[in-house]
Amino acid sequence: MKKLLCILLAVAFLAPLFAGGKQEAAAGGPVTIKVWFHSGKGEEREVLNAQIKEFNTMQNEVKVEAVMLPEGSYNEQVSAAALAGDLPDLLDFDGPYVYNYAWSGHLIPLDKYISADLKSDLLPSIVAQGTYGGKIYALGTFDSGLAIWGNKAYLKKAGIRIPKGIQDPWDFNEFNTALKKLQALDEVKYAIDFKMNYGQGEWYTYGFSPIVQSFGGDLIDRSDYQSAEGVLNGPESVAAMKWFQSLFKEGYSNVKPAGDDDFYGKKIAALSYVGHWMWTPHSKALGNDLVLLPMPKFGKKVVTGMGSWCWGITSQAKHPDAAWKFLSYLMQPSQILFMTNANGAVPSRKSALARSKLYGKGGPLEIFADQLKAGLGMPRPITPAYPTITTAFAEAVQNIVTGADVKTELDKAVKKIDQDIKDNKGYPLPK
């Protein structure tokens, strides 16, 4: 009922956008495409508006008519528009929604548009994120990543080895030893900040599923995406979450930090487990004491978070070829760098990465790029069941870090996930 109400409200909100019916380009004039994008970071909005303005003035064949929608209710508004048959030509959306949108028939495959040169230049994570059922439905101009930010002064004082790159990460024992030594410092209240101030939600899945996956577990059986039984509640996942829970029980991390700046402001945390987006506040506050460390090898392998907002051409697009012309413009290396220099994200093409002052050779954030280029990023489960998976896992994590029984909570999550898959007849691939 609540979801239906959201959709009805969204329909009411969107109705004015579609007043006047379908507009076709005048004979001999430019084709006008409708583009929707979310109201994310201010700098992202500014860059995209500038890109639209430049694109509209540089040629006379395609004109972009853009609409910015609130991020908080974005998915509900897309669902409402799809139901009403009023999706735009081009749409941006968060990476994990690719699979649900593709399965629901909201997107068309982009494979016929993507050249071999473009595909080979994309980060493996970008291709993985956009692929569903063997077809590419989405492309992003930027990606994301996880790593460990460290206070170099504390690391040196505690006598802890600083890894030089992704070939030299801490293993499980070395990571635990580092936490113990850092915790013993007088300046340190707790060894590592896991950004619990972000709250229960997508951060819990993005941030903490790589730990589960490093241990050898996962959120679902990826062989057929039909069940989480024996995987999310299997021995590897249980071991990972028991260890994660122990970090809070033993005081190595804080389940309720007072704010965002325990690592870079108050400096009461020696390490921060978070992504690239904290570069600016970290670097400004810590200066030469800031060091970026690769993701540790907690178990069988190193895994980093990945994925971000991306673009897709909708199945209701009136001008799909024109929509691709604008998307291909956004995917040019120079335009990718225009965006990523503003929002600090990881450029999605290798050719753009090589030119990036932040992520290129010797750049301060090179580790994030190296991890993604090496294929260490694991996409969130490639299934339309993902919204249920992430909600169930986040709830389990919240209960676990506050002291609940690990196996019991993971069993509950599995039950919710498997029921959703059953209710949707296994989410068969679209024909």
N, C-alpha and C positions, 0 to 999 in steps of 0.2 A: 504494500500500500504506500509506504514511504517513497519507494523508488518511482511508483506510478505518479505520485504527486509531484516529485521533482521533474519528471518528464513533462507533465502537463504545464507546470510553471515555466519550464524552459521553452515550451512551444509558444506560450503567451509572450515571453520575452523576445523570442526570435521573430514573431509574426511581422513586426514593422520592417524587419530587414528584407522581407520578401515581397513587400507591397509593390504592386505594379506589375507583377507577373514576370515571366521570363523575357529577358531582353536579348535580342540578337543584334549582332553588329550590322551596321548599315552596309549596303552593297559597296564594295570597294574600300570600306573603312577598316580600322583595326578591330580585331577580336578582343572583347573584354572578358577577362576571367575573374571569377570570384575566389578570393583567398581568405581563409580563416587562420588566425594564429592566436595563441594564448598570451595573456598579459603577464608575462614573467618578469624577469629583471628589467629595470629601467634601461640599462645599457643595451640589452638585446632588442627591446622595442625601438630604441633610437636608431640602431644599426639597420634593422629590417625596414623601418620607414625610409631611411636614406637609400637603401638598396632598391626599394620599390620606386622611389622617385627617379633614381638614375636609370633603372630599367625602362621606365615609361618614357623617358626623354631620349634614350639612345637609339630607339627604333620605333617604327610606325605600324608594326604588324600585330603586336599583342599589348594590351593595356591591362594592368593589374588594379583591381578594385578590392581593397583589403578591409577586413573587419576584425577588430581585436575583441576577444571575448574574455570574461573573467576566468582566471585559472581554477578557482575553487569549484566552480560548477561546470567546467569545460566539457567533461565527458557526458554529463547529463544533457547538455545542450546539443552535443553532436548526436546523441541517441535520439533526441527529440526531432532534430532536423532529418535524420535518416528515416524515421517513421513517417514524417510528413513529405518525404521526397524532395527535400530542400537542401541537401548537402551542397557545399561549394565545389568548385573545380579542384582546388588544391587545399589540403588540410594539414596542419601540424598537430602532433599528438605525442604523448610520452611513449617511449620505446615499448614498455610492457603491454600497451594497448594494441600494438600491431596485430597480434594474433587473434584477439577477440574481434577487432574490426574486420580483419580479412575473412575470418570464419563467418561473420555475420553478413558478408557480402558488401561491406561499405567501401572496399578498396579494389583497385585493379592492379594486376601485376605490372611491374615496371621493366621486366626483362627485355622487352623488345626495344626499349629506349636506351638501355645501359650498354655502352660499348665495352669491348674487351679491355681496352686501355683504361677506361674509367674503373671498371670492376677490379682490375689488378692493382690500381692505385689506392683503393679504399682499404682502410684498416680492416683486419679480419673480424673485429668486433662489430663494425658497422654492417658488414655483409650478414653476419650471424643474427644480429638484432633485427634486420629487415626481412629475413627469410622465413617463410611459413609454407609448409607443404612443398618444398623444393622451388618455390618462386619468390622473387624479391618484391615486396610490397611497399617498402619504405626506405628512404635514404636520409641520413642526418648530416648536417654540416659540421657537427662536433660530437665528441664522445666524452666519457668521464672515466675516472679511475680512483682506486683506493691505494693508500700507502700509509706509512707511519711517519708522522712529523715528530722530530725530536729536538730537545733543548741540548745543544752541543756541550754547553758548560756542565750540565748535570751528568751527561754521558761520560765526559772525560773525568769528572770528579769521582764517579763511581767505577772507573776503570773498565768501561764497556766498549767492546769492539764496535766500530761504526762500519757497516757494510758499504762497499764501494759501488754496488750496482745490482742488477737483477740476477747476476750469476753468483752472487755472494750473500744471499739472505740469511737472516737468523733462522736456525731450525727451532723446533719446539722447546728443547731443553735450554738453548741459549736465550730464547725469548723469556722463558720463565725465570732464568737466572738474572737477566737484565731487570725484570720487574722487581725481583727481591732486592737487588742492589740499589736500585733507584728509590724504592720505598724506604730504605734505611737512611737516606739523606735527610738532614735536618730541614732543608728548604722544601722538601716534597711532602705533600699531604697524602696524595695518592699517585701511583706510578703512571697510570694511563687513563686518558679521557676517551671514552667511547661515544661521546656526543649524545648521551642519553637525554640531554636537554632538547633534542629534536623531537622527542616524544614518539609514542607508539604510532606506527604508520609505515610508509614505504621505506624509510631509512632503515628500519629493522631488517627488512628483507634484503635491500641493497647492500647494507653494511655487514650483516652478520651471516647471511647464507654462504659467502666465500669461506668463512671459518668452517662451517659444516662440510662444504665441498672439499676443502683442504684435508680434512680428516678422512675423506672417502665417502661421505654421505651426500645427500641431496634433498631437494624439496619434493621430488617426484621421480618415478621410474621413467627415464627419458627414452627408453627403448620403444615405448608405444604411448606414453603419456596417459595411461588408463588407470593408474593407481599410485598412491604414495605409500601404500602398505609395505613394510619391510625396508623402506628407503628413508623416509623422513623420521620414522620411529625405529629404524634399524640400529644395530650396535654402534656403527660409526657416528651417526648423527647424535645418538644418545651420549656417546663419549664426548663429542664436541661440545654439546650444550651443558653437560655436567662440568666440564672444565671451565667453560665460559661463566657459568653460575658461580664457580669457586672464586673467580677473580673479584666478584662483588662481596662474597661472604668473607673473604680474607682481607678486604680493604684495599686491594690493588686498584680498584676503580670505584666510582661513585654513581649509584643508580639514580640519584636526584641532585645533580649539580645545581648550584644557585643560579648559574647563567651560562653564557657561551664561552667565557674567556679564562677558564681555569688554567689552560695551557699557555696562552699567549699574553694574557693580561695579568692575572694574579700570579701566574707562574707557580702554582701549587701542584700542577700535574707535569710530569717530566716528558711524557709522550702524548700524542694525540692521534687516534685512529680515525682518519677522515679523508676526504677527497681533495681534489685539485682546487676546489672553489675557495678554500681557506688560505690560498697563497698570499693574497693581498694583506689581510689582517695579521697573518703570521709573520710575514716578512717585515712589515712596518714595525711590529712590536718587538721582535726578537733580533732583527738585523743579522749580524754575523753569527749569532748563536743558534740560528735556525738551520736544521739539517733535515733532508728528506731521505727516508729509508725505504727500501723496497718491502713489499708484503712478505711477511715471514712464511716459512714452510712449516705450517702447524702440524701437518701429517704427511700424507702421501705425495702432495704436490702443492705448488704455489697457485693461488687463485686470487684474482682481483675483481672488484666490482666493475661494471661497465654499463653503458646504455644511457641514453638521454632523449630529449625531444627530437623528432624527425618529421619528415614530410611524406605524404602519400597523395596520389591522385584518386579521387573518389569514383565510385561506380556510377554516380549520378552526374558526373562532370559533363557539361555541354561541349566543352572544348578541351579534351584530354591532351591533344598534341600541343596546344598553346600553353596548357598548364606545365607540360614537360619543358617547354622552352624557358619558362621562368625558373623552374626547379633546376635545370641544367646551368642557368646563370648563377643561381645561389651556390651551386656545387663547384664553381670555378675556384681554383686555389686562392686567387686574390680576394674573392668574396668570402671564402672560408676564413682567411686570415683577418679580414675586416671584422668579422663577427667574433672570432676567438681572441683577437687582441683586446676586444672590448669586454667579453664575459669571462675570459680566462680559461675556457674549456679546451679540451684536447682537439686539435684539428682532425677532421675525419679522413683526409687524404694524406698519403705519405709525402707527396710532393709539397703539400702545404706545411707539413710537419718539418720538413728539411729547412724551410725558410722561417720557421717560428723562432723568435728570440727566447721564448719561454721553454719550448719543447724540443727545439733542434739540438744538434750536437753541442754538448757543453752547457746547455741551458739549465736553469735551476729546477725545472720540472721534467727533465728528460726521462726520469725513471717512469713517470706515468706513461709516456709514449712508448718506451722500451717494453713495458709490461704488455701493452696492447698489441704492439707489433709482434711480440713473441707468442701471441695467442694465449696469454694467461688469463684473459677476461672470459668469464662464463656468462652467457646471456641468461637472464631470468627465464624460467620455464616457458618453452615455446608452445604454448597451448592456450586456447580460449578460456581455460579454467583459471588462468593466472590471477584475476581479481580475487577469486576465492582463496587461492593458494597464499597470496601475500597477506590477506586479512587474517587467515587462520594461523599462519606462521608468526606474524607480528603479535597476535594475542598470546601465543605460546611463549614467545620470547619475554614479553612483559611479565607474565606470570612466573617464568623461570628465574629471571633476575631478581624478582622480589621473594624468592624462596620456595616456590611450588615444586612438586616432584617432577623431574624432567621427563621421565617415560610417560607419566600420566598426561602431561600437557601435550607431548608430541602425538600420543595416541588420539587425543581429542582433535588435534589439527588434521590428522590423517582421516578421521571419520568425516569431518566436514568436507574435505577435499574430494574424497571418493564419492560421497553422496552427491556433490555437485556434478561430477563427471557422469554418474549414473543417471541423474535427473535429465542430463542433456545427451543421453544415448551415446556417450563416449566422444562427443564433439567430432563427428565425422568430417573429413576434409571436404571443402567445397568442390563441386565438380567443374 
